[in-house]
Amino acid sequence: MVTHLRPYQRLALYHLRRSLEAGAWRQYIDLPTGTGKSTIAASFGALRLKQTQGRVLGLVHRQDLAL
C-alpha cells in the first residue's frame, strides 16, 4: 500500500531522519489531532526497518488511544 504524505508530514519525516542521523535515539512527534501522526510513525518505522533490519516500538497511552 502506497501512502501519499502531505507536505508537513514529509517535513516531519525529514526532521526525524536528521535527528536520527545526529545520534538521537528517542524521537517525539507533536502535531494536532487528525494530522496523521500515526501515518508519519508508520512511514518512519518502515524506513527504519528497511535501513537497519531492526525493530520499531510505538507507545500509546491506553486510556486515551487504545480504548
PDB file of N, H, CA, C and O in Angstrom:
ATOM      1  N   MET A   1       0.841  -1.186   0.000  1.00  0.00           N
ATOM      2  CA  MET A   1       0.000   0.000   0.000  1.00  0.00           C
ATOM      3  C   MET A   1       0.881   1.242   0.000  1.00  0.00           C
ATOM      4  O   MET A   1       1.779   1.374   0.832  1.00  0.00           O
ATOM      5  N   VAL A   2       0.625   2.146  -0.928  1.00  0.00           N
ATOM      6  H   VAL A   2      -0.104   2.039  -1.604  1.00  0.00           H
ATOM      7  CA  VAL A   2       1.383   3.378  -1.030  1.00  0.00           C
ATOM      8  C   VAL A   2       0.608   4.481  -0.335  1.00  0.00           C
ATOM      9  O   VAL A   2      -0.568   4.702  -0.626  1.00  0.00           O
ATOM     10  N   THR A   3       1.258   5.161   0.570  1.00  0.00           N
ATOM     11  H   THR A   3       2.213   4.980   0.806  1.00  0.00           H
ATOM     12  CA  THR A   3       0.638   6.274   1.274  1.00  0.00           C
ATOM     13  C   THR A   3       1.259   7.566   0.774  1.00  0.00           C
ATOM     14  O   THR A   3       2.481   7.713   0.763  1.00  0.00           O
ATOM     15  N   HIS A   4       0.431   8.482   0.371  1.00  0.00           N
ATOM     16  H   HIS A   4      -0.561   8.362   0.380  1.00  0.00           H
ATOM     17  CA  HIS A   4       0.921   9.774  -0.078  1.00  0.00           C
ATOM     18  C   HIS A   4       0.909  10.724   1.116  1.00  0.00           C
ATOM     19  O   HIS A   4      -0.144  11.018   1.682  1.00  0.00           O
ATOM     20  N   LEU A   5       2.081  11.191   1.482  1.00  0.00           N
ATOM     21  H   LEU A   5       2.936  10.953   1.021  1.00  0.00           H
ATOM     22  CA  LEU A   5       2.200  12.060   2.645  1.00  0.00           C
ATOM     23  C   LEU A   5       1.957  13.512   2.255  1.00  0.00           C
ATOM     24  O   LEU A   5       2.273  13.942   1.146  1.00  0.00           O
ATOM     25  N   ARG A   6       1.399  14.235   3.178  1.00  0.00           N
ATOM     26  H   ARG A   6       1.142  13.886   4.079  1.00  0.00           H
ATOM     27  CA  ARG A   6       1.208  15.678   2.991  1.00  0.00           C
ATOM     28  C   ARG A   6       2.542  16.386   3.226  1.00  0.00           C
ATOM     29  O   ARG A   6       3.439  15.813   3.844  1.00  0.00           O
ATOM     30  N   PRO A   7       2.685  17.612   2.749  1.00  0.00           N
ATOM     31  CA  PRO A   7       3.969  18.308   2.878  1.00  0.00           C
ATOM     32  C   PRO A   7       4.479  18.390   4.320  1.00  0.00           C
ATOM     33  O   PRO A   7       5.668  18.182   4.559  1.00  0.00           O
ATOM     34  N   TYR A   8       3.607  18.688   5.275  1.00  0.00           N
ATOM     35  H   TYR A   8       2.641  18.857   5.080  1.00  0.00           H
ATOM     36  CA  TYR A   8       4.064  18.794   6.661  1.00  0.00           C
ATOM     37  C   TYR A   8       4.455  17.430   7.222  1.00  0.00           C
ATOM     38  O   TYR A   8       5.300  17.345   8.113  1.00  0.00           O
ATOM     39  N   GLN A   9       3.842  16.359   6.703  1.00  0.00           N
ATOM     40  H   GLN A   9       3.156  16.428   5.979  1.00  0.00           H
ATOM     41  CA  GLN A   9       4.224  15.015   7.135  1.00  0.00           C
ATOM     42  C   GLN A   9       5.610  14.655   6.586  1.00  0.00           C
ATOM     43  O   GLN A   9       6.427  14.067   7.296  1.00  0.00           O
ATOM     44  N   ARG A  10       5.870  15.007   5.330  1.00  0.00           N
ATOM     45  H   ARG A  10       5.207  15.484   4.753  1.00  0.00           H
ATOM     46  CA  ARG A  10       7.203  14.781   4.753  1.00  0.00           C
ATOM     47  C   ARG A  10       8.250  15.581   5.518  1.00  0.00           C
ATOM     48  O   ARG A  10       9.360  15.098   5.741  1.00  0.00           O
ATOM     49  N   LEU A  11       7.904  16.800   5.920  1.00  0.00           N
ATOM     50  H   LEU A  11       7.002  17.192   5.739  1.00  0.00           H
ATOM     51  CA  LEU A  11       8.827  17.628   6.694  1.00  0.00           C
ATOM     52  C   LEU A  11       9.114  16.993   8.051  1.00  0.00           C
ATOM     53  O   LEU A  11      10.258  16.991   8.505  1.00  0.00           O
ATOM     54  N   ALA A  12       8.091  16.460   8.696  1.00  0.00           N
ATOM     55  H   ALA A  12       7.161  16.462   8.328  1.00  0.00           H
ATOM     56  CA  ALA A  12       8.288  15.783   9.984  1.00  0.00           C
ATOM     57  C   ALA A  12       9.204  14.579   9.817  1.00  0.00           C
ATOM     58  O   ALA A  12      10.085  14.358  10.648  1.00  0.00           O
ATOM     59  N   LEU A  13       9.010  13.788   8.748  1.00  0.00           N
ATOM     60  H   LEU A  13       8.294  13.967   8.074  1.00  0.00           H
ATOM     61  CA  LEU A  13       9.887  12.642   8.483  1.00  0.00           C
ATOM     62  C   LEU A  13      11.313  13.089   8.234  1.00  0.00           C
ATOM     63  O   LEU A  13      12.259  12.451   8.694  1.00  0.00           O
ATOM     64  N   TYR A  14      11.468  14.185   7.507  1.00  0.00           N
ATOM     65  H   TYR A  14      10.699  14.704   7.133  1.00  0.00           H
ATOM     66  CA  TYR A  14      12.802  14.732   7.246  1.00  0.00           C
ATOM     67  C   TYR A  14      13.512  15.053   8.569  1.00  0.00           C
ATOM     68  O   TYR A  14      14.675  14.698   8.758  1.00  0.00           O
ATOM     69  N   HIS A  15      12.811  15.717   9.466  1.00  0.00           N
ATOM     70  H   HIS A  15      11.865  16.005   9.312  1.00  0.00           H
ATOM     71  CA  HIS A  15      13.407  16.090  10.751  1.00  0.00           C
ATOM     72  C   HIS A  15      13.680  14.871  11.625  1.00  0.00           C
ATOM     73  O   HIS A  15      14.682  14.831  12.340  1.00  0.00           O
ATOM     74  N   LEU A  16      12.799  13.879  11.571  1.00  0.00           N
ATOM     75  H   LEU A  16      11.985  13.911  10.991  1.00  0.00           H
ATOM     76  CA  LEU A  16      13.045  12.644  12.315  1.00  0.00           C
ATOM     77  C   LEU A  16      14.317  11.954  11.811  1.00  0.00           C
ATOM     78  O   LEU A  16      15.142  11.495  12.602  1.00  0.00           O
ATOM     79  N   ARG A  17      14.460  11.888  10.489  1.00  0.00           N
ATOM     80  H   ARG A  17      13.790  12.260   9.847  1.00  0.00           H
ATOM     81  CA  ARG A  17      15.673  11.258   9.923  1.00  0.00           C
ATOM     82  C   ARG A  17      16.922  12.028  10.292  1.00  0.00           C
ATOM     83  O   ARG A  17      17.942  11.438  10.649  1.00  0.00           O
ATOM     84  N   ARG A  18      16.845  13.357  10.207  1.00  0.00           N
ATOM     85  H   ARG A  18      16.016  13.837   9.917  1.00  0.00           H
ATOM     86  CA  ARG A  18      18.015  14.187  10.556  1.00  0.00           C
ATOM     87  C   ARG A  18      18.412  13.992  12.013  1.00  0.00           C
ATOM     88  O   ARG A  18      19.598  13.881  12.322  1.00  0.00           O
ATOM     89  N   SER A  19      17.436  13.951  12.907  1.00  0.00           N
ATOM     90  H   SER A  19      16.472  14.041  12.656  1.00  0.00           H
ATOM     91  CA  SER A  19      17.719  13.741  14.326  1.00  0.00           C
ATOM     92  C   SER A  19      18.347  12.372  14.557  1.00  0.00           C
ATOM     93  O   SER A  19      19.272  12.229  15.357  1.00  0.00           O
ATOM     94  N   LEU A  20      17.841  11.376  13.854  1.00  0.00           N
ATOM     95  H   LEU A  20      17.090  11.492  13.203  1.00  0.00           H
ATOM     96  CA  LEU A  20      18.389  10.033  13.976  1.00  0.00           C
ATOM     97  C   LEU A  20      19.843   9.993  13.499  1.00  0.00           C
ATOM     98  O   LEU A  20      20.699   9.395  14.150  1.00  0.00           O
ATOM     99  N   GLU A  21      20.112  10.629  12.369  1.00  0.00           N
ATOM    100  H   GLU A  21      19.416  11.114  11.840  1.00  0.00           H
ATOM    101  CA  GLU A  21      21.473  10.691  11.846  1.00  0.00           C
ATOM    102  C   GLU A  21      22.411  11.437  12.789  1.00  0.00           C
ATOM    103  O   GLU A  21      23.610  11.160  12.827  1.00  0.00           O
ATOM    104  N   ALA A  22      21.861  12.389  13.555  1.00  0.00           N
ATOM    105  H   ALA A  22      20.887  12.613  13.525  1.00  0.00           H
ATOM    106  CA  ALA A  22      22.660  13.160  14.508  1.00  0.00           C
ATOM    107  C   ALA A  22      22.873  12.411  15.820  1.00  0.00           C
ATOM    108  O   ALA A  22      23.565  12.897  16.715  1.00  0.00           O
ATOM    109  N   GLY A  23      22.272  11.220  15.930  1.00  0.00           N
ATOM    110  H   GLY A  23      21.709  10.825  15.203  1.00  0.00           H
ATOM    111  CA  GLY A  23      22.504  10.408  17.117  1.00  0.00           C
ATOM    112  C   GLY A  23      21.364  10.341  18.107  1.00  0.00           C
ATOM    113  O   GLY A  23      21.507   9.718  19.159  1.00  0.00           O
ATOM    114  N   ALA A  24      20.231  10.965  17.805  1.00  0.00           N
ATOM    115  H   ALA A  24      20.115  11.471  16.951  1.00  0.00           H
ATOM    116  CA  ALA A  24      19.082  10.923  18.721  1.00  0.00           C
ATOM    117  C   ALA A  24      18.406   9.561  18.612  1.00  0.00           C
ATOM    118  O   ALA A  24      17.972   9.166  17.530  1.00  0.00           O
ATOM    119  N   TRP A  25      18.316   8.855  19.710  1.00  0.00           N
ATOM    120  H   TRP A  25      18.668   9.176  20.589  1.00  0.00           H
ATOM    121  CA  TRP A  25      17.692   7.531  19.729  1.00  0.00           C
ATOM    122  C   TRP A  25      16.197   7.616  19.972  1.00  0.00           C
ATOM    123  O   TRP A  25      15.440   6.768  19.499  1.00  0.00           O
ATOM    124  N   ARG A  26      15.777   8.611  20.690  1.00  0.00           N
ATOM    125  H   ARG A  26      16.393   9.299  21.074  1.00  0.00           H
ATOM    126  CA  ARG A  26      14.360   8.761  21.022  1.00  0.00           C
ATOM    127  C   ARG A  26      13.780   9.901  20.200  1.00  0.00           C
ATOM    128  O   ARG A  26      14.343  10.993  20.125  1.00  0.00           O
ATOM    129  N   GLN A  27      12.652   9.617  19.594  1.00  0.00           N
ATOM    130  H   GLN A  27      12.194   8.729  19.655  1.00  0.00           H
ATOM    131  CA  GLN A  27      12.006  10.605  18.737  1.00  0.00           C
ATOM    132  C   GLN A  27      10.619  10.921  19.298  1.00  0.00           C
ATOM    133  O   GLN A  27       9.979  10.066  19.910  1.00  0.00           O
ATOM    134  N   TYR A  28      10.171  12.135  19.086  1.00  0.00           N
ATOM    135  H   TYR A  28      10.691  12.830  18.589  1.00  0.00           H
ATOM    136  CA  TYR A  28       8.876  12.574  19.595  1.00  0.00           C
ATOM    137  C   TYR A  28       8.185  13.398  18.519  1.00  0.00           C
ATOM    138  O   TYR A  28       8.784  14.317  17.962  1.00  0.00           O
ATOM    139  N   ILE A  29       6.943  13.079  18.224  1.00  0.00           N
ATOM    140  H   ILE A  29       6.456  12.332  18.677  1.00  0.00           H
ATOM    141  CA  ILE A  29       6.165  13.819  17.241  1.00  0.00           C
ATOM    142  C   ILE A  29       5.044  14.534  17.975  1.00  0.00           C
ATOM    143  O   ILE A  29       4.290  13.908  18.721  1.00  0.00           O
ATOM    144  N   ASP A  30       4.929  15.832  17.770  1.00  0.00           N
ATOM    145  H   ASP A  30       5.541  16.341  17.164  1.00  0.00           H
ATOM    146  CA  ASP A  30       3.888  16.627  18.412  1.00  0.00           C
ATOM    147  C   ASP A  30       3.134  17.406  17.340  1.00  0.00           C
ATOM    148  O   ASP A  30       3.609  18.429  16.847  1.00  0.00           O
ATOM    149  N   LEU A  31       1.963  16.910  16.992  1.00  0.00           N
ATOM    150  H   LEU A  31       1.577  16.079  17.393  1.00  0.00           H
ATOM    151  CA  LEU A  31       1.103  17.545  15.996  1.00  0.00           C
ATOM    152  C   LEU A  31      -0.334  17.523  16.499  1.00  0.00           C
ATOM    153  O   LEU A  31      -0.672  16.707  17.355  1.00  0.00           O
ATOM    154  N   PRO A  32      -1.182  18.404  15.983  1.00  0.00           N
ATOM    155  CA  PRO A  32      -2.578  18.423  16.417  1.00  0.00           C
ATOM    156  C   PRO A  32      -3.326  17.143  16.031  1.00  0.00           C
ATOM    157  O   PRO A  32      -2.858  16.360  15.205  1.00  0.00           O
ATOM    158  N   THR A  33      -4.470  16.953  16.629  1.00  0.00           N
ATOM    159  H   THR A  33      -4.851  17.590  17.300  1.00  0.00           H
ATOM    160  CA  THR A  33      -5.334  15.812  16.337  1.00  0.00           C
ATOM    161  C   THR A  33      -5.711  15.798  14.860  1.00  0.00           C
ATOM    162  O   THR A  33      -6.049  16.831  14.281  1.00  0.00           O
ATOM    163  N   GLY A  34      -5.646  14.612  14.261  1.00  0.00           N
ATOM    164  H   GLY A  34      -5.371  13.773  14.731  1.00  0.00           H
ATOM    165  CA  GLY A  34      -6.088  14.454  12.882  1.00  0.00           C
ATOM    166  C   GLY A  34      -5.083  14.840  11.819  1.00  0.00           C
ATOM    167  O   GLY A  34      -5.446  14.972  10.650  1.00  0.00           O
ATOM    168  N   THR A  35      -3.821  15.027  12.197  1.00  0.00           N
ATOM    169  H   THR A  35      -3.526  14.920  13.146  1.00  0.00           H
ATOM    170  CA  THR A  35      -2.830  15.449  11.214  1.00  0.00           C
ATOM    171  C   THR A  35      -1.953  14.312  10.723  1.00  0.00           C
ATOM    172  O   THR A  35      -1.031  14.545   9.942  1.00  0.00           O
ATOM    173  N   GLY A  36      -2.216  13.094  11.157  1.00  0.00           N
ATOM    174  H   GLY A  36      -2.966  12.905  11.791  1.00  0.00           H
ATOM    175  CA  GLY A  36      -1.515  11.952  10.605  1.00  0.00           C
ATOM    176  C   GLY A  36      -0.259  11.524  11.331  1.00  0.00           C
ATOM    177  O   GLY A  36       0.701  11.077  10.703  1.00  0.00           O
ATOM    178  N   LYS A  37      -0.253  11.655  12.651  1.00  0.00           N
ATOM    179  H   LYS A  37      -1.033  12.018  13.162  1.00  0.00           H
ATOM    180  CA  LYS A  37       0.927  11.219  13.420  1.00  0.00           C
ATOM    181  C   LYS A  37       1.171   9.730  13.249  1.00  0.00           C
ATOM    182  O   LYS A  37       2.318   9.292  13.153  1.00  0.00           O
ATOM    183  N   SER A  38       0.099   8.953  13.210  1.00  0.00           N
ATOM    184  H   SER A  38      -0.832   9.309  13.287  1.00  0.00           H
ATOM    185  CA  SER A  38       0.255   7.504  13.021  1.00  0.00           C
ATOM    186  C   SER A  38       0.828   7.190  11.645  1.00  0.00           C
ATOM    187  O   SER A  38       1.646   6.282  11.503  1.00  0.00           O
ATOM    188  N   THR A  39       0.406   7.929  10.646  1.00  0.00           N
ATOM    189  H   THR A  39      -0.259   8.667  10.762  1.00  0.00           H
ATOM    190  CA  THR A  39       0.936   7.752   9.294  1.00  0.00           C
ATOM    191  C   THR A  39       2.414   8.083   9.254  1.00  0.00           C
ATOM    192  O   THR A  39       3.196   7.369   8.626  1.00  0.00           O
ATOM    193  N   ILE A  40       2.803   9.161   9.919  1.00  0.00           N
ATOM    194  H   ILE A  40       2.168   9.741  10.429  1.00  0.00           H
ATOM    195  CA  ILE A  40       4.215   9.554   9.982  1.00  0.00           C
ATOM    196  C   ILE A  40       5.017   8.479  10.705  1.00  0.00           C
ATOM    197  O   ILE A  40       6.091   8.086  10.249  1.00  0.00           O
ATOM    198  N   ALA A  41       4.501   8.011  11.820  1.00  0.00           N
ATOM    199  H   ALA A  41       3.629   8.331  12.191  1.00  0.00           H
ATOM    200  CA  ALA A  41       5.203   6.983  12.591  1.00  0.00           C
ATOM    201  C   ALA A  41       5.349   5.697  11.785  1.00  0.00           C
ATOM    202  O   ALA A  41       6.407   5.068  11.810  1.00  0.00           O
ATOM    203  N   ALA A  42       4.303   5.305  11.075  1.00  0.00           N
ATOM    204  H   ALA A  42       3.443   5.816  11.055  1.00  0.00           H
ATOM    205  CA  ALA A  42       4.371   4.087  10.261  1.00  0.00           C
ATOM    206  C   ALA A  42       5.373   4.252   9.123  1.00  0.00           C
ATOM    207  O   ALA A  42       6.127   3.326   8.825  1.00  0.00           O
ATOM    208  N   SER A  43       5.390   5.404   8.494  1.00  0.00           N
ATOM    209  H   SER A  43       4.777   6.156   8.737  1.00  0.00           H
ATOM    210  CA  SER A  43       6.340   5.664   7.410  1.00  0.00           C
ATOM    211  C   SER A  43       7.763   5.670   7.936  1.00  0.00           C
ATOM    212  O   SER A  43       8.670   5.129   7.302  1.00  0.00           O
ATOM    213  N   PHE A  44       7.956   6.279   9.088  1.00  0.00           N
ATOM    214  H   PHE A  44       7.220   6.718   9.603  1.00  0.00           H
ATOM    215  CA  PHE A  44       9.281   6.314   9.699  1.00  0.00           C
ATOM    216  C   PHE A  44       9.713   4.913  10.096  1.00  0.00           C
ATOM    217  O   PHE A  44      10.870   4.537   9.904  1.00  0.00           O
ATOM    218  N   GLY A  45       8.782   4.137  10.652  1.00  0.00           N
ATOM    219  H   GLY A  45       7.843   4.443  10.808  1.00  0.00           H
ATOM    220  CA  GLY A  45       9.082   2.764  11.036  1.00  0.00           C
ATOM    221  C   GLY A  45       9.467   1.914   9.843  1.00  0.00           C
ATOM    222  O   GLY A  45      10.419   1.137   9.914  1.00  0.00           O
ATOM    223  N   ALA A  46       8.733   2.055   8.739  1.00  0.00           N
ATOM    224  H   ALA A  46       7.959   2.686   8.681  1.00  0.00           H
ATOM    225  CA  ALA A  46       9.041   1.295   7.530  1.00  0.00           C
ATOM    226  C   ALA A  46      10.419   1.678   6.993  1.00  0.00           C
ATOM    227  O   ALA A  46      11.191   0.812   6.582  1.00  0.00           O
ATOM    228  N   LEU A  47      10.725   2.972   6.999  1.00  0.00           N
ATOM    229  H   LEU A  47      10.098   3.675   7.333  1.00  0.00           H
ATOM    230  CA  LEU A  47      12.040   3.433   6.552  1.00  0.00           C
ATOM    231  C   LEU A  47      13.133   2.894   7.461  1.00  0.00           C
ATOM    232  O   LEU A  47      14.173   2.435   6.988  1.00  0.00           O
ATOM    233  N   ARG A  48      12.899   2.950   8.742  1.00  0.00           N
ATOM    234  H   ARG A  48      12.054   3.322   9.125  1.00  0.00           H
ATOM    235  CA  ARG A  48      13.885   2.500   9.728  1.00  0.00           C
ATOM    236  C   ARG A  48      14.144   0.997   9.595  1.00  0.00           C
ATOM    237  O   ARG A  48      15.292   0.556   9.650  1.00  0.00           O
ATOM    238  N   LEU A  49      13.088   0.222   9.422  1.00  0.00           N
ATOM    239  H   LEU A  49      12.156   0.580   9.377  1.00  0.00           H
ATOM    240  CA  LEU A  49      13.249  -1.223   9.266  1.00  0.00           C
ATOM    241  C   LEU A  49      14.012  -1.560   7.987  1.00  0.00           C
ATOM    242  O   LEU A  49      14.830  -2.480   7.964  1.00  0.00           O
ATOM    243  N   LYS A  50      13.735  -0.804   6.927  1.00  0.00           N
ATOM    244  H   LYS A  50      13.071  -0.056   6.947  1.00  0.00           H
ATOM    245  CA  LYS A  50      14.411  -1.043   5.659  1.00  0.00           C
ATOM    246  C   LYS A  50      15.913  -0.745   5.788  1.00  0.00           C
ATOM    247  O   LYS A  50      16.736  -1.430   5.181  1.00  0.00           O
ATOM    248  N   GLN A  51      16.263   0.264   6.570  1.00  0.00           N
ATOM    249  H   GLN A  51      15.595   0.821   7.064  1.00  0.00           H
ATOM    250  CA  GLN A  51      17.662   0.669   6.716  1.00  0.00           C
ATOM    251  C   GLN A  51      18.446  -0.256   7.633  1.00  0.00           C
ATOM    252  O   GLN A  51      19.611  -0.543   7.358  1.00  0.00           O
ATOM    253  N   THR A  52      17.843  -0.725   8.705  1.00  0.00           N
ATOM    254  H   THR A  52      16.897  -0.492   8.928  1.00  0.00           H
ATOM    255  CA  THR A  52      18.612  -1.411   9.746  1.00  0.00           C
ATOM    256  C   THR A  52      18.198  -2.839  10.037  1.00  0.00           C
ATOM    257  O   THR A  52      18.900  -3.550  10.756  1.00  0.00           O
ATOM    258  N   GLN A  53      17.079  -3.270   9.497  1.00  0.00           N
ATOM    259  H   GLN A  53      16.508  -2.692   8.914  1.00  0.00           H
ATOM    260  CA  GLN A  53      16.533  -4.580   9.842  1.00  0.00           C
ATOM    261  C   GLN A  53      16.299  -4.687  11.352  1.00  0.00           C
ATOM    262  O   GLN A  53      16.343  -5.783  11.910  1.00  0.00           O
ATOM    263  N   GLY A  54      16.056  -3.569  12.001  1.00  0.00           N
ATOM    264  H   GLY A  54      16.021  -2.679  11.547  1.00  0.00           H
ATOM    265  CA  GLY A  54      15.846  -3.546  13.442  1.00  0.00           C
ATOM    266  C   GLY A  54      14.378  -3.569  13.803  1.00  0.00           C
ATOM    267  O   GLY A  54      13.546  -4.046  13.032  1.00  0.00           O
ATOM    268  N   ARG A  55      14.063  -3.054  14.975  1.00  0.00           N
ATOM    269  H   ARG A  55      14.739  -2.667  15.602  1.00  0.00           H
ATOM    270  CA  ARG A  55      12.691  -3.026  15.476  1.00  0.00           C
ATOM    271  C   ARG A  55      12.242  -1.596  15.701  1.00  0.00           C
ATOM    272  O   ARG A  55      13.054  -0.688  15.877  1.00  0.00           O
ATOM    273  N   VAL A  56      10.928  -1.416  15.690  1.00  0.00           N
ATOM    274  H   VAL A  56      10.268  -2.153  15.547  1.00  0.00           H
ATOM    275  CA  VAL A  56      10.319  -0.123  15.977  1.00  0.00           C
ATOM    276  C   VAL A  56       9.271  -0.351  17.049  1.00  0.00           C
ATOM    277  O   VAL A  56       8.452  -1.262  16.934  1.00  0.00           O
ATOM    278  N   LEU A  57       9.289   0.457  18.077  1.00  0.00           N
ATOM    279  H   LEU A  57       9.954   1.198  18.170  1.00  0.00           H
ATOM    280  CA  LEU A  57       8.327   0.354  19.167  1.00  0.00           C
ATOM    281  C   LEU A  57       7.483   1.616  19.204  1.00  0.00           C
ATOM    282  O   LEU A  57       8.014   2.723  19.295  1.00  0.00           O
ATOM    283  N   GLY A  58       6.165   1.449  19.133  1.00  0.00           N
ATOM    284  H   GLY A  58       5.734   0.550  19.059  1.00  0.00           H
ATOM    285  CA  GLY A  58       5.250   2.576  19.245  1.00  0.00           C
ATOM    286  C   GLY A  58       4.468   2.465  20.546  1.00  0.00           C
ATOM    287  O   GLY A  58       3.882   1.421  20.833  1.00  0.00           O
ATOM    288  N   LEU A  59       4.455   3.517  21.321  1.00  0.00           N
ATOM    289  H   LEU A  59       4.931   4.365  21.089  1.00  0.00           H
ATOM    290  CA  LEU A  59       3.749   3.521  22.606  1.00  0.00           C
ATOM    291  C   LEU A  59       2.583   4.497  22.554  1.00  0.00           C
ATOM    292  O   LEU A  59       2.697   5.593  22.006  1.00  0.00           O
ATOM    293  N   VAL A  60       1.460   4.082  23.131  1.00  0.00           N
ATOM    294  H   VAL A  60       1.367   3.192  23.576  1.00  0.00           H
ATOM    295  CA  VAL A  60       0.304   4.969  23.252  1.00  0.00           C
ATOM    296  C   VAL A  60      -0.207   4.886  24.679  1.00  0.00           C
ATOM    297  O   VAL A  60      -0.024   3.874  25.355  1.00  0.00           O
ATOM    298  N   HIS A  61      -0.836   5.935  25.126  1.00  0.00           N
ATOM    299  H   HIS A  61      -0.985   6.757  24.576  1.00  0.00           H
ATOM    300  CA  HIS A  61      -1.466   5.921  26.436  1.00  0.00           C
ATOM    301  C   HIS A  61      -2.774   5.160  26.293  1.00  0.00           C
ATOM    302  O   HIS A  61      -3.664   5.597  25.564  1.00  0.00           O
ATOM    303  N   ARG A  62      -2.903   4.039  26.971  1.00  0.00           N
ATOM    304  H   ARG A  62      -2.180   3.684  27.563  1.00  0.00           H
ATOM    305  CA  ARG A  62      -4.038   3.148  26.714  1.00  0.00           C
ATOM    306  C   ARG A  62      -5.392   3.752  27.012  1.00  0.00           C
ATOM    307  O   ARG A  62      -6.362   3.431  26.325  1.00  0.00           O
ATOM    308  N   GLN A  63      -5.496   4.611  28.008  1.00  0.00           N
ATOM    309  H   GLN A  63      -4.709   4.871  28.566  1.00  0.00           H
ATOM    310  CA  GLN A  63      -6.796   5.191  28.321  1.00  0.00           C
ATOM    311  C   GLN A  63      -7.230   6.201  27.264  1.00  0.00           C
ATOM    312  O   GLN A  63      -8.424   6.365  27.016  1.00  0.00           O
ATOM    313  N   ASP A  64      -6.281   6.869  26.651  1.00  0.00           N
ATOM    314  H   ASP A  64      -5.311   6.736  26.853  1.00  0.00           H
ATOM    315  CA  ASP A  64      -6.620   7.891  25.664  1.00  0.00           C
ATOM    316  C   ASP A  64      -6.805   7.338  24.269  1.00  0.00           C
ATOM    317  O   ASP A  64      -7.717   7.760  23.558  1.00  0.00           O
ATOM    318  N   LEU A  65      -5.956   6.397  23.857  1.00  0.00           N
ATOM    319  H   LEU A  65      -5.215   6.055  24.435  1.00  0.00           H
ATOM    320  CA  LEU A  65      -5.950   5.984  22.465  1.00  0.00           C
ATOM    321  C   LEU A  65      -6.393   4.568  22.191  1.00  0.00           C
ATOM    322  O   LEU A  65      -7.017   4.308  21.162  1.00  0.00           O
ATOM    323  N   ALA A  66      -6.091   3.653  23.073  1.00  0.00           N
ATOM    324  H   ALA A  66      -5.585   3.864  23.909  1.00  0.00           H
ATOM    325  CA  ALA A  66      -6.323   2.256  22.764  1.00  0.00           C
ATOM    326  C   ALA A  66      -7.704   1.746  23.193  1.00  0.00           C
ATOM    327  O   ALA A  66      -8.097   0.656  22.775  1.00  0.00           O
ATOM    328  N   LEU A  67      -8.431   2.473  23.986  1.00  0.00           N
ATOM    329  H   LEU A  67      -8.112   3.358  24.326  1.00  0.00           H
ATOM    330  CA  LEU A  67      -9.751   2.005  24.431  1.00  0.00           C
ATOM    331  C   LEU A  67     -10.864   2.545  23.566  1.00  0.00           C
ATOM    332  O   LEU A  67     -12.033   2.246  23.807  1.00  0.00           O
TER     333      LEU A  67
END
